[in-house]
Amino acid sequence: QVQVVESGGGSVQPGGSLRLSCAASGDTNTIDVMGWNRQAPGKQREMVAIITKGGHTNYRDSVKGRFTISRDNPKATVSLQMSDLQPEDTAVYFCYVSTAGYDNWGQGTQVTVSV
């Protein structure tokens, strides 16, 4: 079993930056893919970025060039560096780690982008 805890988030103005971090604990040797999803009010949860154990990444089109996902395998952490944030990035951001095909989710952290 794996527990996931996020940190970071907050409120910024358009064009600002934030960094989200996520730490996994427990049976971390089984972790494969790590990633971030987000959910805006009234909308479905959507994939933001994922990173495999080997370091391969994938991003949703709207964040390419602005967000960077990275991970530290020995520490079982994953981070999301977000730059040039826009109001449409406002959402609750959830970290997840996949173990043997099962997704373990964090509690979510709020990111608000407004003037």
C-alpha positions as CSV (number, residue, x, y, z in Angstrom):
1,Q,0.0,0.0,0.0
2,V,1.2,3.5,-0.8
3,Q,0.2,6.8,0.8
4,V,0.5,10.0,-1.2
5,V,0.8,13.6,0.2
6,E,0.9,16.8,-1.8
7,S,2.3,20.1,-0.9
8,G,2.6,23.5,-2.6
9,G,-0.2,25.3,-4.4
10,G,-1.7,28.6,-3.5
11,S,-2.8,31.8,-5.3
12,V,-0.9,33.7,-7.9
13,Q,-1.5,36.3,-10.5
14,P,-1.5,35.4,-14.2
15,G,2.0,34.9,-15.5
16,G,3.2,33.7,-12.1
17,S,4.7,30.4,-11.1
18,L,4.1,27.7,-8.5
19,R,5.7,24.4,-7.7
20,L,3.7,21.4,-6.5
21,S,5.4,18.5,-4.7
22,C,4.2,15.0,-3.8
23,A,5.7,12.4,-1.6
24,A,4.8,8.8,-1.6
25,S,5.4,6.5,1.4
26,G,4.8,2.8,2.1
27,D,5.5,0.1,-0.5
28,T,7.3,2.6,-2.8
29,N,9.3,-0.1,-4.6
30,T,6.2,-0.9,-6.6
31,I,5.6,2.6,-8.0
32,D,5.5,2.8,-11.8
33,V,3.9,5.9,-13.2
34,M,3.6,9.1,-11.2
35,G,1.5,12.1,-12.3
36,W,-0.7,15.0,-11.7
37,N,-4.4,15.5,-12.6
38,R,-6.6,18.5,-11.9
39,Q,-10.2,19.3,-11.5
40,A,-11.8,22.7,-12.0
41,P,-15.2,23.5,-10.5
42,G,-18.0,21.9,-12.5
43,K,-15.5,20.1,-14.8
44,Q,-14.2,16.6,-15.0
45,R,-10.8,15.6,-13.6
46,E,-8.2,15.8,-16.4
47,M,-4.7,14.6,-16.9
48,V,-2.0,17.3,-16.6
49,A,1.3,15.5,-16.7
50,I,2.7,12.0,-16.2
51,I,6.2,10.6,-15.8
52,T,7.3,7.0,-16.0
53,K,9.9,5.3,-13.8
54,G,12.3,5.7,-16.7
55,G,11.7,9.4,-17.0
56,H,9.4,9.5,-20.0
57,T,6.9,12.4,-19.8
58,N,3.6,13.3,-21.3
59,Y,1.6,16.5,-20.9
60,R,-1.8,17.8,-21.9
61,D,-1.5,20.2,-24.8
62,S,-2.6,23.3,-22.9
63,V,0.3,23.1,-20.4
64,K,3.1,22.0,-22.8
65,G,6.0,24.5,-22.6
66,R,4.7,25.9,-19.3
67,F,4.7,23.0,-16.9
68,T,7.5,20.5,-16.1
69,I,7.1,17.3,-14.3
70,S,10.0,15.6,-12.6
71,R,10.6,12.8,-10.1
72,D,13.1,11.4,-7.7
73,N,12.8,7.6,-7.7
74,P,14.9,6.9,-4.6
75,K,12.9,9.5,-2.6
76,A,9.6,8.5,-4.2
77,T,8.7,12.1,-4.9
78,V,7.2,13.8,-8.0
79,S,7.1,17.6,-8.6
80,L,5.2,19.8,-11.0
81,Q,6.8,23.2,-11.8
82,M,4.2,25.5,-13.3
83,S,5.1,28.7,-15.1
84,D,3.1,31.4,-16.9
85,L,0.0,30.3,-15.0
86,Q,-3.3,31.4,-16.5
87,P,-6.8,31.7,-14.9
88,E,-7.8,28.5,-16.8
89,D,-5.2,26.6,-14.7
90,T,-7.2,27.3,-11.6
91,A,-8.2,23.9,-10.2
92,V,-7.6,21.4,-7.4
93,Y,-4.4,19.5,-8.4
94,F,-4.1,15.8,-7.4
95,C,-1.0,13.8,-7.4
96,Y,-1.2,10.0,-8.1
97,V,1.2,7.1,-8.2
98,S,0.5,3.9,-9.9
99,T,1.4,0.6,-8.3
100,A,0.7,-2.7,-10.1
101,G,-2.1,-1.0,-12.1
102,Y,-3.7,0.7,-9.1
103,D,-3.7,4.4,-8.7
104,N,-3.1,5.9,-5.3
105,W,-4.3,9.5,-5.0
106,G,-3.4,12.4,-2.8
107,Q,-5.9,14.7,-1.1
108,G,-5.5,17.5,-3.6
109,T,-4.1,21.0,-3.4
110,Q,-5.7,24.2,-4.6
111,V,-4.2,26.4,-7.3
112,T,-5.9,29.7,-8.0
113,V,-4.8,32.1,-10.7
114,S,-6.5,35.5,-10.7
115,V,-5.8,39.2,-10.9
